[in-house]
């Protein structure tokens, strides 16, 4: 039996040589990997930047996520933060720390997920640099950049009473998929790969909402062009993230019971859908649909009633740091 | 006895509230922390970007490094990569993943190290965003940005036969300090805090070369202005990094025996000094001193003789992933 190449067996330099050709190119790249730093175009004299780490245990389980899933999701979550400013994503840098025994094929799959995720969600955006290290804990840190194309950034602070509240992308689909994984992707109470593989064959599309989500990145700049007054990426659930917009803008956000009133929609995290507010009468762009209105006041209402339960228990936190 | 606040005991949000006020502000920041992403000025329509992760175990030991050391070094290593392009550092984003039991005071010390390191090495550069996560392994991922001020980036590829080879910053001081830590900062063969504290009281300045280095960041832009043809940050030792410049430029680099011929200088890593080449006759800027010449050929020579031993054993790699 031939042993699979690992990070330890072929070394950092050879591993990078296997990963680099799989990474997506960035149209904005002026000078790419291979020097001390890269140089990226910022045509309007500014750039948008966000960073997010994914940690084995709190953020994902290797029994559930493939390398491809992890690369795709690392792209998706960061691209959504760029899009939520109304910017077009231009480039990523990716730092990966992995145990020495990690198979190179797994790291190649992460690169494939980054490439295919960028191609699907933000064509032209690519990886312009990175870092590969050894760690006891698999960690993927992505920093993403975007171009505002001369527009003002769309912050969380601009919502005004009378604005329409709209969302693009699913509400609660990621939490529903996570519940399915905890119910059926386990064996004797633990996340389990073979069980998950069978579940994936049956429910792949549903699971993708959690494992490899596809937030509507292009709708970020579309919302900005349509005059969005505030925008946020739904990382922590509609109720909590809408409350952030309400607090930053000094308003209340009143959500429709019918379109946003389910428990999964309100408190389910990690959809990375875009929540935006638009002046009344705006023709909503892309996949945006109205789910409420902005009112004077504070906090989040559902059907006119104050909604206080903002988030659920995060089942990832129960992980003890040593298991799969 | 009052228990110290930890990441787990006060939570992510309160911890961020303690860290944020200690972080350095960036003059280039147009929109800072608190939204989905930050917006940074890029006055000449481009920005330089580099990313580097520090991992507990392979990159540092908690028995040797204080939180302040780690913040300072995380800034220093990334600022040096920006400076090596000839750019002025403008901003950092910092993602930290730490065990749940990590004391908030330790994370505050990291922030203090970032702030004081930026103030000392790159005034005006600040932290514009970040991410805080829980992980079994303490991990600090920094992405740094720089402004080329309209100049072309100084890459590794421009050295020409006849150029002077020069360095700014120490050669081998970091490796010497690491050897001292392995010799005297241990107890029964293991890195040990109390032993190290006594060593630090006696040899603090020497140890700082490894634990909290101060590379000559301002000399990066100075070198570019003086016409540097190639530049690199000395991460992996003079011999290996000079070989990278030689390979990228298609030349040989011949180092003086007297100024660069010691084993520590040649193979000791992590000085983060700047190695640059300048046209013959250039008045060397800042702290640069001549240590050799560029010749036709390939590889690294010392006193005219090919030097093949490029790097030493990395003692950090002997760490087993579980110890201090």
Interface residues (C-beta under 8 A of the other chain):
Chain A: X30 X31 X34 X35 X36 X37 X38 X39 X40 X41 X42 X43 X44 X45 X46 X47 X48 X49 X50 X51 X52 X53 X55 X56 X57 X58 X59 X80 X81 X82 X84 X85 X87 X91 X93 X94 X95 X97 X99 X128 X129 X130 X131 X133 X134 X135 X136 X137 X139 X141 X143 X144 X145 X146 X148 X153 X155 X156 X157 X231 X232 X233 X248 X317 X321 X322
Chain B: X30 X31 X34 X35 X36 X37 X38 X39 X40 X41 X42 X43 X44 X45 X46 X47 X48 X49 X50 X51 X52 X53 X55 X56 X57 X58 X59 X80 X81 X82 X84 X85 X87 X91 X93 X94 X95 X97 X99 X128 X129 X130 X131 X133 X134 X135 X136 X137 X139 X141 X143 X144 X145 X146 X148 X153 X155 X156 X157 X231 X232 X233 X248 X317 X321 X322
